[in-house]
């Protein structure tokens, strides 16, 4: 007996675009890859059930509906939505009104406001900002920063990580590579002890300046660990990071430097073994051979 394959709802693509929800290769809305919050989509207050995110029988859909209803009730009963992370902040004295930050925000949290004189001012809507930091990396004059992940703080972390000598540096998204590294440690899956991690709230915060500073401070290689494609918790942070890394690799090659010293990897947060394998292979590739006696 032949049967038609179970495909996603025709409206899945439109809803995914409207609510910034990831989809899998078949077009279904994808579940969040997070160990402590299974079954919930990327944003608090957005819940997906039934055939919209996976083929499901009626009794399974009913169970998902009860679960989503309980979560929605708890969400609505909060009364207020507390922020769990600081929003990006602009410096009016530095902003030139170039608007580079406006399209860089996946949540349309930045707008230009007119002010006396020629230059407009970028303003951040704290209610929309998800603290990805992409605007801070995109601003050419460093007029926007993210509290807790300021350029000065990141550069200081890089210097401290490399102060004791050459180390492979990993810029790790907390949702993917950093979680995977933590899991690798918990499960005793080894990777080189000389590896140093710098935690990022989102890989979108990483700017080329941070990578170049790592090389200037002696890092033999820089590994950038980002979320798998379509699973960025901030919308498209992994895509922005991949574009910046690819551009910097081309620029390094043009100046006679080995672009293989810089690598970007998509790492699931629940796969510690994968992180250990990638970190070990990269360290073996870029670390200088031991000196002969």
N, C-alpha and C positions, 0 to 999 in steps of 0.2 A: 504494500500500500504506500502510495506516495503522499508526501505532506509538504506544504510550503514551509520554508525556513522562517523562524520567528525573528523578525527584524525590529528595529527601534521605531517608536512612534514618529510619524511624519513631522510633528512639531518639535522633536528633540533638538534639532539643529538650531531652530529659532530660540528656544528656551535656553540652550547652552550659551548662545551669544548674548542674550539679554541678561542672564545672571552670572556670566563669566564662569560657567561650570565646565570642567574637563570632560571629554568624550573619549571612548576607546576606539580601536580601529574599525569596529562594526557600526559605530555611531551611537551606542548606548552611553548615557551619562555615567561617568566613572565614579566609583566610590573613592572615598578619601583613604589614602594609604597611610594610616596612622594607627599605631597599635592600641591606643587607649580610647579611640572614638570611631569604632567601625560603624558603617551604615549611614554616616552623616556626610553630606556634601561639604564643599570647602568652606562655605560661610555659615556662621551661626544664624539660625532662623530659616535656613533653606534645607528642605528634606525631600528626598527622592524615594518613591516607592513604585512597585509594580513593574510593568513592562517597559517603563521609561528608562530604567537603568539595568535591567537584566530580564531574561525570560523567566517567568514565575507562574506557578500554579495559583488558583484562586485562594486556597488556604494560606499559602505563603504570602500573598498580597495582603490578606486580612491581617496577618501577624505584623507585617511591615506598617500597615495603616495604624494599628494600635500603638506601635512603637513611636511612629512619627507624631501621632496625636499627643502622646504623653510628653514627648520632647517639646512640641509646639506649646503645650499648656504651660510647661515650666518656663519656656522662653518668654511667653506673654505675661506671666505672673511676676516677672522681674520688676516691671514698672519702669526701670531705667536700664540703659545699656552701658555698663562701665567700660572704660578703655583699659586694655591690658598692656598697651605699649604706647610710647609717646609719639605724637604726630610730627611730621617734618615741619621745620620752621625756616622762614625766610628772613634774611637780613636786608632791611629796606635801604641801608646805606651802600650795599654792594649790588643790589639788583639793577640790571640795565634794561629790563623789560624785553629781552630778546625772545621770550616765549618758548625757549627750548624745553623747559620743564613741563609745559602744558600737555603736549602729546605724549610725553614720557610716562604720565600717570595713567595706569590702566583703569582707575576708578573715577576719573574726571574730577579729582579733588583739588585741582589747581586752576585758577583763573587769573586773568590780568585785570587789574583795576586801575582806572585813570587816576593820576595824581598831578599836582601842580608842576608845570614844566613839560619837558619833552618825553621823559621816560615813564612808562607804565610800571606797575608794581605787581609781582606775582604774589598771590595770596592762597594759603592752603586752608581748605575746609576740613577742620578736625573731625567732623562727623563722617567724612568719606575716607580719610586717609587710613591706610592699613599698615603703615610703617615699613613698606618694602624698601625705601631708600633709593629707588630708581631716579627720582628727580634730583637727588643730591649728586649722583654719579653723572647725570646728564648736564647739569648746570656748568657752563664753561667758565664762569667767574666765581664759583664756589659760594654763591649767595644763598643756597639752601643747604641745610644740614639736618641730620637726624640725631637727636639726643641719645647718647649711649653708643652711637656708631659714627661719631664725628671723624673727619679726616685726621685730625691730630691724634685721636685715640687709636685709630687703626694703624697709623704710621708708627706710633709708639709700640703697639703690640708687635708689629713686624720687626722692629729693631730689637725688642726684648727676646723674641723667638730666635733670632739669629745672632745674638750677642756672644754665645758660647762657641760659635763656629758655624761652618756650612751645614745647613739643615734643609731637607726638602720641606717646603711650606705648602700646607693645604688650606685653601680658603673654602670653608665648608658651610653650606646652607644648613641651618639648624633643623629643617624639616627632612632633609635627605642625607647628605654625606655625614653631617655631625651626628645625627641619630644612628646612622649605620656604624660609625666609628665607636660610639658608645656601646652599641650592641656587640661589636666585635670584641671589645674589651671584656664585657660581661661574660662572653662565651669563650674567652681565652683563644681567640683566633688571631694569631700573631701578625704584626706588620712591623716594619723597621722602627726601632726605638728612637732613631734620630728624626723621625717625622714630627713636625710641629703643626698643630691645627689652630686656625683662627676662625672663630664662630661668627657667622653672619646670619642676621634675621632672615635675609633673602639674598640670593646670589645677585639680584639686581643692584644691590648696594656697592658691589665691587666695581671700582673704576680702574682704568689702565694705569693710573698713577700708583695705585697700591701694588700692582704686580711689578712695575718697574722699580719701585722702592725696594721690593724684596730682592730683585736681582742685584741692585746696587749695594745691598747689604750682604751679599755673598751667597744667596740661595742658589744651589746648582739647578734646581727645578721648582716650578710652581704648578700645583695641581688644583684645579677648580672643580669642586664637587657640587653639582646642581641636581634639582629634582628631575625625574624622568619626564620626557616630552608629554605635554598635556596635563601635568599634575602639579604645576606650580600653585602654591597656596595663595599667591598674590596676583595671579592672573597670567603674566607672561614674563616673570623675572628670569626664568631659565633661558628664554629666548633672547632677551636683552643681553644677558651675560655671555651667551654663545656668540652673538654678533660682535661684542667687544673683544672677546678672546680671539676670534678669527681675524679681526682687523689688526690686532696687535701682533699676531703671529706673522701676518704678511709684512708688517712694518719691521719686525725683527729680522726676517729673511732679507729684506731689501738692504738692511744695514750690516749684513754679514754675520748675524747671530743665528744660532741654531734654533729654529722655531719649535723643535721637539722638546725644548726645555720647558715649554708651556703647554699644558694639556687640560682639556675640559672633559669631564666624564659625568654622565647621567647616572646617578646612584640612588636606588630605592632606600628609604630610611629603615626598612625592615630586613635588609640583607647585609648583615655584618660580614659574612664571608666574602661577598663581592667587593666590599670596601677594602678588606685586608688584601685580597688578591691584586686589586688595581694599585693600591698604595705600594705594595711590595714590588710589583713589576715596574712601576714608574721610578721608584727609588733606585732599583738596580740599573735602570737605563741611564739615568742622569748623574748618578753619583760617580765621582772620579775613582779610578782603580787605586788600590792601596800602593803606597810608594815601596819600591824594592829596596832591600837592604844589602 
